[in-house]
Amino acid sequence: MSPLLELADLWYAYPHAAGPDPVPVLRGVSAEVHEGETLSIVGGNGSGKSTLLKILATLLRPTAGELRHRGQPIGAVPAAYRADVNYSAGAPLGFYPRLTAAENLRFFSGLKGGSLTSGQAGGLLDRVGLADQADVLYARFSLGMRQRLHLARLLLEPSALWIVDEPTNGLDTDGVRLLEDLLRNTPDRTKVIVSHDREFLHRTGARTLVLKEGRVV
């Protein structure tokens, strides 16, 4: 059976980097991600972790190499791939500051063809400890509250693949425990996670991919 994702010799150099020959951020990254597993991507600052996640989320195109989804290049099945993916960029980004928590969830549900009701949005917010914040503007949220709203967004639709960048950033102890329970109780989801919190990643039981200067080491 083909893996859910295949990263085949991925290279990336930012086109507007200084100098005539920009230094590649990613240098021949190859890996497989199988259905139902949790893969953590770790490495120092500048190792290419977030750039790799953006390629997986189709926010960037690799300079060279290929990303395959269920054995097919994603360029051949872009709609099917995006329907399979839920990308969480992590707080403080990702939501509209002038919308409330519930309005943000309903908006992003609509982007994927959903029709989330106010009651359903409230149910999701309750699951992440924001039951009393449904009508509060995102602009007024603390960093930890914003991160919890990202967790609610992960639950919006039954996406097979979660791509998550720094999910523990700003979370208190209860929030990290909530995140770990969410990951543990969704075994049907495949997760690719970037985090600097090695203890958190160890508790998730994730398989680890280590990047250094854009290469898998």
Steps between C-alpha positions, in 0.01 A plus 500: 500500500631846410573738788260789549781745419830460319760775512733429211828699489340835593708813453397858567671839465311822563493686167561846650787403729807722483770421248499354148504140630267471802601234751237223501292472815420135423758268345365172369251412775351153453261322736178300517199565721265208555132515586424530869853585612630813668820642351689772685744725316772645720812705448664828591393845386541532125510125440201518260223360723231762436594527132443125467160528669399778261589275206290220651213749538546615134578857611838462326608299199830314522779630283574140406379156598147372538231461764267202446161436657381140506750423226400791274693827451294766677508714186283234336249483788509844667133508604510150650817579689374830643179329608716255696707770674435719804787745557548681831759776480478560875433813703501792467427464126218326321179680595325831433539740796168679441298178509398318814621150578173346377492717188855396411413132528186542290696696237769233463237228492336679208829519309495120475132479415377445855208670672599510866223635720551727799407209726756271336767770527417530868541125540848511345598792720380311805728208408806727509409693814361812330129447570462848649693675223283429195397864456836656586703658219814311406694826540430483874623145543822424688764291324386186682136560409598550137687171505194324642292643215745335260424169669129559440572568134677165467171337599292687243504234231604135474829572321725195479823700542576761766801726438573687822764765570608564863168400664627540860609862452325708768307209652492451876528157660128431464512607137790267421314215670193583291712493183651165593153355566382631163790333318456177696125482436520547122690186390335515158683825421853516366699780664814686396612728782779754542579588862795611711345321799684167491328369816159562344604321180634206701166465679316490167699192394591674175757370255767768461651655188803717581600786270833679501578771247217373281605134496363194674758380750 
